[in-house]
Amino acid sequence: MALKSTIFKANLAVADIDHGYYADHALTLARHPSETDERMMIRLAALALQAHQLQAMCGGDGQLAFGAGLSDPDEPDVWLRDFTGRTRLWIEVGQPEDKPVTKACGKADQVVVYAFASSAEVWWRGIETKLTRPQNLQVWRIPTAASQQLAGLAQRSMQLQATVQEGVLMLGDGERSVDIEPQRLK
């Protein structure tokens, strides 16, 4: 018998001072049985870091949501679609292969990868030359210590505050807070 995904609910208040974006997002995250709390929370952090794109790319007329992720390799971890169905933003977390990333660059206006874990540097050195052509691709690295701390915020029901200022995401639940300063690789 196959294991089912675990459902998490998050109310995320985003205050992106860098981009002038302030909004509350009621989110449902389905954590695949093989997904760790760390990876799930990286997906949530990626959404918080890119939430301003809802206004910037779609003028507020779009949907920012979690994709099927690990359940469907042809779906992003997070996506932004406008109301015509066009995929404006495709977000992947982890260390994806080059071919799916290149394919995503053809399907979406912008693709962003958030790599994490201590092996992210090795992954990037191995894949960097294969991803030089896509102009609509950004690759960021989340520092290992910060990604591991994020796992401690995971709860089945979360009330989270995300503040983005000077490129740093401060994500907290009122009792604990994690500062994440993504490093741009591409």
C-alpha positions as CSV (number, residue, x, y, z in Angstrom):
1,M,0.0,0.0,0.0
2,A,1.4,3.4,-1.0
3,L,1.9,6.0,1.7
4,K,-0.1,9.2,1.4
5,S,1.1,12.8,1.6
6,T,0.9,14.6,4.9
7,I,-1.1,17.8,4.7
8,F,0.3,21.0,6.3
9,K,-1.5,24.3,6.5
10,A,0.4,27.6,6.7
11,N,-0.8,31.2,7.1
12,L,2.1,33.2,5.7
13,A,2.2,37.0,6.2
14,V,4.8,38.4,3.7
15,A,6.3,41.8,4.2
16,D,8.8,42.2,1.3
17,I,10.3,45.6,2.0
18,D,12.7,45.3,-0.9
19,H,9.9,45.0,-3.4
20,G,7.1,46.9,-1.6
21,Y,4.9,43.7,-1.4
22,Y,2.7,43.1,1.6
23,A,0.2,40.2,1.6
24,D,-1.2,37.3,3.6
25,H,-1.2,33.9,1.9
26,A,-3.3,30.9,3.2
27,L,-1.4,27.9,1.9
28,T,-1.7,24.1,1.9
29,L,1.4,22.0,1.6
30,A,1.3,18.3,0.7
31,R,4.5,16.7,2.0
32,H,5.4,13.7,-0.1
33,P,6.3,10.6,2.1
34,S,9.9,10.8,0.9
35,E,10.1,14.6,1.5
36,T,11.9,15.9,4.6
37,D,10.6,18.8,6.7
38,E,13.7,20.7,5.6
39,R,12.8,20.4,1.9
40,M,9.1,21.3,2.5
41,M,10.2,24.4,4.4
42,I,12.6,25.4,1.6
43,R,9.6,25.3,-0.7
44,L,7.7,27.6,1.7
45,A,10.8,30.0,1.9
46,A,11.1,30.0,-1.9
47,L,7.4,31.1,-2.1
48,A,8.0,33.8,0.4
49,L,11.1,35.1,-1.5
50,Q,9.3,35.2,-4.8
51,A,5.8,36.2,-3.6
52,H,6.4,39.8,-4.9
53,Q,6.3,38.4,-8.4
54,L,2.6,38.0,-8.1
55,Q,2.4,41.8,-8.2
56,A,5.4,42.4,-10.5
57,M,4.6,39.8,-13.2
58,C,0.8,39.6,-13.0
59,G,-0.3,42.9,-11.5
60,G,-1.9,40.9,-8.7
61,D,-4.0,38.9,-11.2
62,G,-2.6,35.5,-10.8
63,Q,-2.2,32.5,-8.6
64,L,0.9,31.6,-6.6
65,A,0.7,28.0,-5.4
66,F,2.6,24.8,-4.7
67,G,2.9,22.4,-7.5
68,A,2.9,18.6,-7.3
69,G,6.7,18.7,-6.7
70,L,8.1,15.2,-5.9
71,S,4.8,13.5,-6.9
72,D,5.1,14.7,-10.5
73,P,8.5,15.5,-11.9
74,D,6.9,17.5,-14.8
75,E,5.4,20.0,-12.2
76,P,7.3,22.7,-10.4
77,D,7.6,22.9,-6.6
78,V,6.0,26.3,-6.7
79,W,4.5,28.2,-9.6
80,L,2.9,31.5,-10.5
81,R,0.3,31.4,-13.2
82,D,-1.7,34.3,-14.6
83,F,-5.4,34.0,-15.2
84,T,-4.9,33.0,-18.8
85,G,-3.1,29.9,-17.6
86,R,0.3,31.0,-18.6
87,T,3.1,29.9,-16.3
88,R,5.0,33.1,-15.4
89,L,7.3,31.7,-12.7
90,W,8.5,28.1,-12.2
91,I,10.4,27.4,-8.9
92,E,12.4,24.2,-8.2
93,V,14.1,23.4,-4.9
94,G,16.9,20.9,-4.3
95,Q,19.4,19.8,-6.9
96,P,17.5,19.1,-10.1
97,E,19.1,17.7,-13.3
98,D,19.9,20.0,-16.2
99,K,17.3,18.6,-18.7
100,P,14.2,19.3,-16.6
101,V,15.5,22.8,-15.7
102,T,16.1,23.6,-19.4
103,K,12.6,22.2,-20.3
104,A,11.1,24.4,-17.6
105,C,12.8,27.4,-19.1
106,G,10.8,26.7,-22.3
107,K,7.5,26.4,-20.4
108,A,7.7,29.5,-18.1
109,D,8.7,33.2,-18.4
110,Q,11.1,32.8,-15.5
111,V,12.6,29.8,-13.7
112,V,14.3,30.0,-10.3
113,V,16.1,27.1,-8.6
114,Y,16.8,27.2,-4.8
115,A,19.6,24.6,-4.1
116,F,20.2,23.6,-0.5
117,A,22.2,21.0,1.5
118,S,25.9,20.8,2.0
119,S,26.3,19.1,-1.4
120,A,24.8,22.1,-3.3
121,E,28.2,23.6,-4.2
122,V,29.3,20.2,-5.7
123,W,26.0,19.9,-7.6
124,W,26.4,23.4,-9.1
125,R,30.0,22.9,-10.2
126,G,28.8,19.8,-12.1
127,I,25.8,21.4,-13.7
128,E,26.8,25.0,-14.2
129,T,28.2,24.7,-17.8
130,K,25.0,22.9,-18.9
131,L,22.8,25.8,-17.8
132,T,24.6,28.7,-19.3
133,R,22.2,29.2,-22.2
134,P,18.8,29.9,-20.6
135,Q,18.5,33.6,-20.0
136,N,15.3,33.3,-17.9
137,L,17.0,31.1,-15.2
138,Q,18.2,32.1,-11.8
139,V,20.0,29.7,-9.4
140,W,20.3,30.5,-5.7
141,R,21.9,28.6,-2.9
142,I,20.4,28.5,0.6
143,P,23.1,28.2,3.3
144,T,23.1,24.7,4.9
145,A,22.8,26.0,8.5
146,A,19.7,28.1,7.6
147,S,18.0,25.3,5.7
148,Q,18.5,22.9,8.6
149,Q,17.0,25.5,11.0
150,L,14.0,25.9,8.8
151,A,13.0,22.3,9.5
152,G,12.4,23.3,13.2
153,L,9.6,25.6,12.1
154,A,7.6,22.8,10.5
155,Q,4.2,22.1,12.1
156,R,1.0,20.7,10.8
157,S,-0.6,24.2,11.3
158,M,1.7,27.2,11.0
159,Q,1.3,30.9,11.5
160,L,4.4,32.4,9.9
161,Q,5.8,35.9,9.3
162,A,8.2,36.4,6.4
163,T,10.1,39.7,6.1
164,V,12.4,40.3,3.2
165,Q,14.8,43.2,3.6
166,E,18.2,43.8,1.9
167,G,18.0,40.3,0.3
168,V,17.6,38.5,3.6
169,L,14.4,36.5,4.4
170,M,13.5,36.4,8.1
171,L,11.0,33.6,8.6
172,G,9.5,33.1,12.0
173,D,6.5,31.8,14.0
174,G,6.6,34.3,16.9
175,E,8.8,32.1,19.1
176,R,11.6,31.1,16.7
177,S,13.1,32.9,13.7
178,V,15.5,31.9,10.9
179,D,17.5,34.3,8.8
180,I,18.1,33.2,5.3
181,E,20.5,35.0,2.9
182,P,20.3,33.2,-0.4
183,Q,23.5,33.4,-2.5
184,R,23.2,33.9,-6.2
185,L,24.9,31.3,-8.3
186,K,23.5,32.3,-11.7
